[in-house]
């Protein structure tokens, strides 16, 4: 008698966008066998969707039509202990630096500007889920610690491979028996913490030197 292997759990991807075509695009881009894509067109539907089936990852547009925005969805996610660690990517048409900075300040993990290539979307989703599944995320951490780990795991403003991706790539190389060259570098910061504020003003040094000469 043979036992059937239990199928792998599908990762739930919440897409919050007022354009149904974006939800369809994400669904077509991600493998149906690995992902369950849930599309919501407004904030209320997104909140209900989170309560009914907590997502593993959220892709949120900023502009949703009307007075509410994707930032309201992001704020809702970050306000609850049950959802504050859900990786959230702002998938938006806005290239405004102010919108990017506000999103990251409110707790967004990544910021992607439409249109996004299929391979980029698949890679970012994979990175985010890999970082979430890391052992660190199973620990009980404070919000500031989680935020710091997010910064270490992936760069929120670029598409450069970051710590989680690099470590995973090194692991695969080691498992494949490849030889790695390791270099250790010690970088001395130009200014240590708080040192810049303590550096004396050159004018003060000159005044002090003149004062010493007068005393002599």
C-alpha positions as CSV (number, residue, x, y, z in Angstrom):
1,X,0.0,0.0,0.0
2,X,1.4,3.3,-1.0
3,X,0.8,6.5,0.8
4,X,0.2,9.7,-1.1
5,X,2.4,12.6,-0.5
6,X,0.5,15.5,1.1
7,X,0.4,18.4,-1.4
8,X,2.4,21.4,-0.5
9,X,0.4,24.3,1.1
10,X,-0.3,27.1,-1.3
11,X,0.9,30.5,-0.1
12,X,-2.0,33.0,0.0
13,X,-1.2,36.2,-1.9
14,X,-3.5,39.1,-1.2
15,X,-3.7,41.6,-4.1
16,X,-5.3,45.0,-3.2
17,X,-5.9,47.0,-6.3
18,X,-8.9,48.8,-7.8
19,X,-8.0,47.3,-11.2
20,X,-9.1,43.7,-11.6
21,X,-6.5,43.3,-14.4
22,X,-3.7,43.6,-11.8
23,X,-5.2,40.7,-9.8
24,X,-5.5,38.7,-13.0
25,X,-1.9,39.6,-13.9
26,X,-0.5,38.4,-10.6
27,X,-2.5,35.2,-10.7
28,X,-1.3,34.5,-14.2
29,X,2.3,35.3,-13.2
30,X,2.5,33.1,-10.1
31,X,2.3,29.3,-10.4
32,X,-1.2,28.2,-9.5
33,X,0.2,25.0,-7.8
34,X,2.2,27.1,-5.3
35,X,0.1,30.3,-4.8
36,X,-3.5,31.2,-4.1
37,X,-4.1,34.7,-5.3
38,X,-6.9,36.6,-3.7
39,X,-7.9,40.0,-5.3
40,X,-9.7,42.8,-3.4
41,X,-10.7,46.1,-5.0
42,X,-11.0,48.3,-1.9
43,X,-10.0,48.6,1.7
44,X,-13.2,47.1,3.2
45,X,-12.8,44.0,1.0
46,X,-9.1,43.7,1.9
47,X,-9.9,43.9,5.6
48,X,-12.5,41.2,5.2
49,X,-10.1,39.1,3.2
50,X,-7.4,39.3,5.8
51,X,-9.9,38.3,8.5
52,X,-11.3,35.4,6.6
53,X,-8.0,34.0,5.2
54,X,-4.9,35.5,6.6
55,X,-2.4,36.1,3.7
56,X,1.2,35.1,3.6
57,X,2.0,38.1,1.5
58,X,0.2,41.3,0.5
59,X,0.6,43.3,-2.7
60,X,-1.0,46.7,-2.2
61,X,-1.6,49.6,-4.6
62,X,-1.6,53.1,-3.1
63,X,-4.4,54.6,-5.2
64,X,-7.6,52.6,-4.7
65,X,-10.1,55.2,-5.8
66,X,-12.2,57.3,-3.5
67,X,-10.8,58.7,-0.3
68,X,-9.2,55.5,1.0
69,X,-5.8,54.3,-0.1
70,X,-3.5,51.3,0.2
71,X,-1.8,53.0,3.1
72,X,-5.1,52.4,5.0
73,X,-4.6,48.7,4.3
74,X,-1.0,48.8,5.4
75,X,-1.9,50.6,8.6
76,X,-4.6,48.0,9.3
77,X,-2.0,45.2,8.9
78,X,0.6,46.8,11.0
79,X,-1.9,47.7,13.8
80,X,-2.6,44.1,14.9
81,X,-0.2,41.5,16.4
82,X,-1.9,38.9,14.2
83,X,-1.0,40.7,11.0
84,X,1.8,43.0,11.7
85,X,4.4,40.6,10.4
86,X,2.7,39.9,7.1
87,X,5.2,40.9,4.4
88,X,3.7,43.8,2.4
89,X,4.8,45.1,-1.0
90,X,3.5,48.3,-2.3
91,X,2.8,47.5,-6.0
92,X,1.9,50.9,-7.4
93,X,2.2,53.2,-10.4
94,X,3.6,56.0,-8.3
95,X,7.3,56.7,-8.7
96,X,7.1,59.7,-6.3
97,X,9.9,59.5,-3.7
98,X,7.6,60.9,-1.1
99,X,5.1,58.1,-1.6
100,X,8.0,55.6,-1.4
101,X,9.4,57.0,1.8
102,X,5.9,57.2,3.4
103,X,5.2,53.6,2.5
104,X,8.5,52.4,4.0
105,X,8.0,54.6,7.1
106,X,4.6,53.0,7.7
107,X,6.0,49.5,7.5
108,X,6.0,48.4,3.9
109,X,8.7,45.9,3.1
110,X,9.2,46.6,-0.6
111,X,8.1,49.2,-3.1
112,X,7.6,48.1,-6.7
113,X,6.6,50.5,-9.5
114,X,4.2,49.3,-12.2
115,X,4.6,47.9,-14.7
116,X,6.5,45.0,-13.1
117,X,8.1,42.3,-15.2
118,X,6.8,38.7,-14.5
119,X,10.2,37.5,-13.5
120,X,10.7,40.4,-11.1
121,X,7.4,39.8,-9.4
122,X,8.1,36.1,-9.0
123,X,11.5,36.8,-7.6
124,X,10.3,39.4,-5.1
125,X,7.4,37.2,-3.9
126,X,9.9,34.3,-3.5
127,X,12.3,36.5,-1.6
128,X,9.7,37.8,0.7
129,X,8.2,34.4,1.5
130,X,11.7,32.9,2.0
131,X,12.6,35.7,4.5
132,X,9.3,35.2,6.3
133,X,9.9,31.5,6.6
134,X,13.3,32.0,8.1
135,X,13.8,30.7,11.7
136,X,14.0,34.3,12.9
137,X,10.4,34.9,12.1
138,X,9.3,32.0,14.3
139,X,10.7,33.8,17.3
140,X,8.9,36.3,19.5
141,X,10.3,39.7,18.6
142,X,9.4,43.3,19.2
143,X,8.3,45.5,16.3
144,X,11.6,47.4,16.1
145,X,13.5,44.1,16.0
146,X,11.3,42.8,13.2
147,X,11.8,46.0,11.3
148,X,15.6,45.7,11.7
149,X,15.5,42.1,10.5
150,X,13.5,43.2,7.5
151,X,16.2,45.7,6.7
152,X,18.8,43.0,6.9
153,X,16.8,40.5,4.8
154,X,16.1,42.7,1.8
155,X,16.6,46.2,0.5
156,X,13.3,48.0,0.4
157,X,14.3,50.5,-2.2
158,X,16.3,48.5,-4.7
159,X,16.3,45.2,-6.5
160,X,19.8,44.3,-5.4
161,X,20.1,40.8,-3.8
162,X,20.2,41.1,-0.1
163,X,21.1,39.0,3.0
164,X,18.4,36.3,2.8
165,X,18.9,35.8,-0.9
166,X,22.7,35.8,-0.6
167,X,22.7,33.3,2.2
168,X,20.3,31.0,0.4
169,X,22.5,31.2,-2.8
170,X,25.6,30.3,-0.7
171,X,23.8,27.4,0.9
172,X,23.0,26.0,-2.6
173,X,26.6,26.3,-3.7
174,X,27.8,24.5,-0.7
175,X,25.3,21.7,-1.1
176,X,26.4,21.4,-4.7
177,X,30.0,20.9,-3.5
178,X,31.3,24.1,-5.1
179,X,34.4,25.8,-3.7
180,X,33.9,29.2,-2.2
181,X,36.6,31.9,-1.7
182,X,36.1,33.7,1.6
183,X,37.6,37.1,2.4
184,X,37.3,38.8,5.7
185,X,37.3,42.6,5.7
186,X,37.3,45.0,8.7
187,X,35.8,48.3,7.9
188,X,36.6,51.2,10.2
189,X,33.8,53.8,10.2
190,X,34.8,57.4,9.4
191,X,32.9,58.5,12.5
192,X,31.9,56.4,15.4
193,X,28.4,56.8,16.9
194,X,28.1,60.3,18.2
195,X,31.7,61.2,17.4
196,X,30.7,63.7,14.8
197,X,28.9,65.8,17.3
198,X,31.8,65.7,19.8
199,X,34.4,66.9,17.3
200,X,35.7,70.3,18.5
201,X,35.1,73.3,16.3
202,X,38.5,74.3,14.6
203,X,37.8,77.9,15.8
204,X,37.5,76.7,19.3
205,X,40.9,74.9,19.0
206,X,42.5,78.2,17.7
207,X,41.0,80.2,20.5
208,X,42.2,77.7,23.1
209,X,45.7,77.8,21.5
210,X,45.8,81.6,21.7
211,X,44.6,81.5,25.3
212,X,47.5,79.2,26.1
213,X,50.0,81.5,24.5
214,X,48.7,84.5,26.4
215,X,49.1,82.6,29.7
216,X,52.7,81.7,28.8
